[in-house]
């Protein structure tokens, strides 16, 4: 399930962040980080999505 604020990779290779779920598993509004450096807000469909990034936490080493 894709939720608001999930970071995704589109089939075009671009990275995007979901800003609104219009219909779960069907349509979304995404902030797409274009290769040119600009950001585009577009409606995308579930079939446009290649993958979802999974976050992991890594502790920061303490200074000695």
C-alpha positions as CSV (number, residue, x, y, z in Angstrom):
1,X,0.0,0.0,0.0
2,X,1.4,3.4,-1.0
3,X,0.7,6.2,1.5
4,X,1.1,10.0,1.6
5,X,4.7,11.1,1.8
6,X,6.1,7.8,0.5
7,X,9.2,8.2,-1.6
8,X,8.9,6.3,-4.9
9,X,10.8,5.7,-8.1
10,X,8.8,6.1,-11.3
11,X,9.2,3.8,-14.4
12,X,10.9,6.9,-16.0
13,X,13.7,6.6,-13.4
14,X,12.6,9.8,-11.7
15,X,12.2,10.0,-7.9
16,X,8.9,11.4,-6.5
17,X,7.1,11.9,-3.2
18,X,3.4,11.1,-2.9
19,X,1.6,14.2,-1.7
20,X,-2.0,12.9,-2.0
21,X,-3.7,9.6,-2.4
22,X,-6.6,10.1,-4.8
23,X,-7.7,6.5,-4.9
24,X,-5.7,3.8,-3.1
25,X,-4.0,1.5,-5.6
26,X,-5.2,3.7,-8.6
27,X,-4.2,7.3,-8.6
28,X,-2.0,9.8,-6.7
29,X,-0.7,13.3,-6.8
30,X,3.1,13.3,-6.7
31,X,5.9,15.9,-6.4
32,X,8.3,14.6,-9.1
33,X,12.0,15.6,-8.9
34,X,12.9,16.0,-12.6
35,X,16.3,15.1,-13.9
36,X,16.7,18.7,-15.0
37,X,16.5,19.8,-11.3
38,X,13.0,21.2,-11.4
39,X,10.0,19.8,-9.4
40,X,6.7,19.0,-11.1
41,X,3.4,18.3,-9.4
42,X,1.5,15.7,-11.4
43,X,-1.2,13.1,-11.2
44,X,0.2,9.6,-11.7
45,X,-1.3,6.2,-11.7
46,X,-0.3,3.0,-9.9
47,X,1.2,1.6,-13.1
48,X,3.6,4.6,-13.3
49,X,5.3,3.4,-10.1
50,X,8.4,1.2,-10.3
51,X,9.2,0.9,-6.6
52,X,8.8,2.3,-3.1
53,X,11.7,3.3,-0.9
54,X,11.9,1.7,2.5
55,X,13.4,3.8,5.3
56,X,15.8,2.3,7.8
57,X,17.3,3.9,10.9
58,X,21.1,3.9,11.5
59,X,22.5,5.2,14.8
60,X,25.0,8.0,14.6
61,X,28.4,7.2,16.1
62,X,29.2,9.2,19.3
63,X,32.1,11.6,19.2
64,X,35.0,10.6,21.5
